[in-house]
Amino acid sequence: MPISGSDATVIAPYREFRSDITTDYDQLLLTVSRARLEQVAASLTQNDPERILDVPLSTFELPESVTRMFEAMVLLEDETGPLSDPRVRRRMQDVALEALLLSIPAFRELLAAPDGIRSPRVRAAMSYMLDHLSEPCSLADVAREVGVSPRALQLAFRKEVDQTPTEWLRTQRLDRAHRLLASPDEETTTVTAVAHACGFFHTGEFAAQFRARYGTTPSELLRASRRPGPVRDSATQASPLR
């Protein structure tokens, strides 16, 4: 589809696409890793990022302020070189990506009706589980808290998010663990401490589930996050095309 100089086209990370780019006007091509985009989207909505981001190709008018944010990042690194502190660089990128997501009409609609969950019981169960993420939490405990039977809660979760409550809780725990390991405290963050903080009390099981979801182990991610220089697996790349 043709776009004008003030438009943006967003392509979901789960769909194949073809893009024919002309040289009629200056363009900014922004490439973001799937994992990084999922992290930013999940932090804004507390929702399953694949449901949030699995949208058709969409074109919309991009606010000039958002374009200027990305252009400023490119100019800053062109003029000064890569920022010495990767945490500062990552925070700048996160702010810009959040602004970009909030500019997408479909994303704003999602925020107006958070997580698309219609069932108040499911919302209450999710809230309870998130509040007790570091604690042992059985299906019976959650069902009792929200006033339904375990079977009814399972059926409601299947209808709303196509997962059981246990599967949904495990995903939330793994995602929080990933965020903690990706932005570690230099002195206190350890794999064991993160596992316990996210409700995993068997480190071998935690490592296996983490690897199955992210393709790397918790210790590998922690080492990479502490390595000096730009974050390797989730850096935003931006450059004007002529």
N, C-alpha and C positions, 0 to 999 in steps of 0.2 A: 504494500500500500504506500502511496506517496506521502511524504511528510514535509512540513514547512520548517523554516529555521527556528521556530519557537516550540516545535513539537518534540516529544520524546516517544520512543518505542521501547517497550519493555518486553523481554522474552523470558518466559519462565524457565527455570533450570531443568525441567523434566521433559521438555519437548524439543524435537528436532526442528530446525528452521533453516531457511536460506535468506541471506540478506544481500541485495545488490546496492552498493553504495556509489553514488556519483560524486563528482567534484564541483557541483554547482554552488555549494556554499560550505563554509567551515563546519566541521562536525567533531563532536567529542564522543569517542567510543569508549565506553566503560565496561570492563569485564570484571566480574566478581565471582569468586569461587562459590560453588553450591553450599558448602558447609558454612562459609562466612555469612552468606545471605540468609540462610536458615537461622543462624544464631541471632542476627539483628531482628528478623521478623518475629521470632519466638519471644525475644525480650520485650517487644512492643505489645504483643497480644496474648502471651501465655497460651498459645494454641499450638496445635500440630503444624509445623512449618510446611509440610508437604501439602496439606489442605489449603493453607494460605496462599502458597506460591504457585500451585498448579492451576494457572489461569491461561486462557488463550492469549495470543499475541494482542497487545493493546497499544494504541497510540493516543496520546493526550497532550494538552498544552502544559509544558513544564514551566513553573514559575522561574523568573529570571534569577531570583535569589539562590535557588538550588543550583542552577547552572554555574553561577559565580562561585559557589562553594567548591565545586570540583575544579574549576579553572584555577582558583587560588591555590589549591593543593598541588596542581601540576606546576604552576609558576614557582611556588615555594621551593619545590625540590629541584627544578631546573636552575634556580638562582643560588640555592644554598647547598644543594646536594641532599642525600637522604638524611632525615632527622636522626640525631644520634641516639635518642631514647625511643625504642620501638613502641613503648606504651603510649607515648604522646602521639606518635604517628597513627597507632591503631585507634586511639580515641577520636582523633580528627576524622578518620575514615568512618567510624561508627556514626558520628553525628551527621556526616554528609549522607550516608546510606539511609539513616532514619528519615532525614528530610526528603530523600528521593521516594522512599516507600510511602510516606505520608502524602506525597503529591499524586499518587495513583488513585483514581476514583474508586476502584474496586476495593482497595485496601482501606480507604476511609469508610466505606460502607461496612466493612468488616468490624472496624472499631466502633461504629455506631451500634452494632449488635454483637458484642464480644463473643468470640468463639462459635457463634452460630448454634449454641446449645439451647434448645427450647425447654428441656426438662429441668425444672427447679431442683428436683432430687439429684440429677446428675451434676448440676452446677454446685450444689451443696456438698456432694461427695468429693468432687474435684477440689474444692476449697479446703475441705477437711484434710484430704490427703496431702495437699501442698503444705498445709500448716504443720503436718506431722511427718515431713519427708524423711527426717533422720531417725524415725522411730519404727519399730516393728508395727506393721499395720495389716491386719487380716481383713478379708472380705466381710466376715461377720461383724468386725468392729465398725467398719465403714457403714454397712447397711443399718446397724443398730443406731448409729449416730444420726442418720438421715431419716430413720423411721420407715424403712421398707425391708422386705426380705432379701437375703442374698441373691436368690434367683431373679427377683424383680429388678434388682440393681444391675445384674449382669445383662438382662435383656434390654434395659434402658441404655446401657453403655453401648451395646452392640448396635442399637438403632441410631444413636447419636454420633458415635465416633468409630464404629466398626472395630472396636476392641473390647476386651474384658476390662473391668476395673484394675485387675492385677497387671495386665499388659500396659495399660495407660500409666499406672503408677511407676512401673519399671522404666518406661520411656522418660518420664519426668525426672526420675532420679539420675538416669544416665546423662540426660541433657544438662542437669545442674552440675554433675561431676565434670562434664566436658568444659563448661564455662569456668569452673574453679581451677581446673588444670591448665586451661589456656591462658588464664590471667593470674598466675600464682603470686603469693607473697614469698619473697625470697627466703625468709627465715622459717616460716611456720608451715608452708604447704608441703605435705607429703602425700603419697598415693594412699597410704593407710588412713590418714586423717580425712582426706576427701571421701574415701569410701564410707567411713563411719558417718560422716556428716550427711551423706546422701542415702543412708539406710542400708548399706551393704556391709555385712559383718563377716563375710568370707571373701578374702581378697582374691583368691583364685577364681571364684565364680564371678566376682566383679570384673576382673581382667578379661575373662572370656566373653562376657556380655558386652563389655565396652568395645572390644575388638570386633565383635560381630556387627555392631552398629556403626562404628567409625573407621574400621579398617586399620586401626593402630592400637597399641596398648596404652594404658594410663601412664606408665613410666616413660614411654617414648614421647608422648605428647608433653609431659611435664619437662623432660629434657629439652625438647625443641622450643618450648615456651620460654625457657630460661636462657637459651642461646642468644648471645648478642646479635644485633642486626635486625632487619625487617622480619616480621612474622612470615614464615615461608609458605604455609599452606593456605593462607587466607588474605594475602595482600591484595589491595585494590590496585588495578592498573588502569591508568587513564592517559590518553594522549590525543591531541587534536590531529585529525586527518586532513590532509590538503588534497 
